[in-house]
Amino acid sequence: MIENELNSEKIGVITGFCITNQKGGYKLKSQSGTVPKDNKNFERNISKEVLGDPQIVSTFKTSIKGLKNVACTNDRKLWVSNDEVSIQLLQYDTNVNVSHLSFEGINSHAIVQNVTADKGQKSIAVTGKGDLLFGKVLSNKINIFTKHKTDELVNLNSWSLLSLCITATDGLLVCMTDTKGYSCRVVRFEGSDERQIIQYDRKGKRLFALGKGRKWVKENRNGDVCVADYDGKAVVVTDKTGTLRFRYNEGLCPVGVVTDTQAQLIVFYPGILIHIIDRDGHFLHCFKHCLPSWTEEHGWDVDSEDCLYLAEVNGNVKKIRYMKQLHE
């Protein structure tokens, strides 16, 4: 079900909501602040359609048990992590044309890099340049690993990290909660500088549910900001100015969201259930019980070829094909 609160195209920013200053917190007078420039990478794509059933193309076996995060790089590598102290960069063998495979193969990999992080649940993302951003969930620090060195990029002060993602312009979106769980917001950063806060709709109501339950943020290809809100039982989508576009509400608690080159949203639910919806929140397809080893503890990401990567608690990463070109 879509709850659409945008009746016509809006231009500009919302400036009518004052964010109360908190000790050690953010100080921003308007909700939306600086709006990011247009995404020049949002161009017409090769026409594709969703497969009737997803196909497991290959499985990468790692030595890391309890995998919970995976992030794709632009040069066919994967960052993976669990709740322990190491985040690993893997180089995997991809000397095959996966677009025409319909079987599962076992691929080899090599560990390229080990990065030390705090023990506990993490959120990770990769910039276009290949730098790794990561932070411990419910902590107040976000780090960047580049050129064999880790530095603190952002200190959230009195706010706590729920999730993070990289934008098309290599900016940073951070979903966060206050220490008491009374407020939740998404903040856009350029480097370590805050540029925008997304927290309320046009009527001054909260966009996101209260509490410290997980929320996963992703930027869509069209610039929309998408948040899978577990406590709110919805996927909340705003445009790049922070104006609410729609809520996708199926009465279930989403446990993650990713986007692809078609500007589609892939929404994950408990019980081996995956919904694919278009950029306007319309339901396209449902995969149910298609991945027998899938649990809500998995991590996921989508690469530039619209292949889904699923990090499993047994230490494996599955590469899954769920789209095909229309001429195939």
Summary of the structure (lengths in Angstrom):
residues: 328
radius of gyration: 18.9
end to end distance: 31.9
largest distance: 57.6
contacts: 1045
relative contact order: 0.19
helix: 1%
strand: 48%
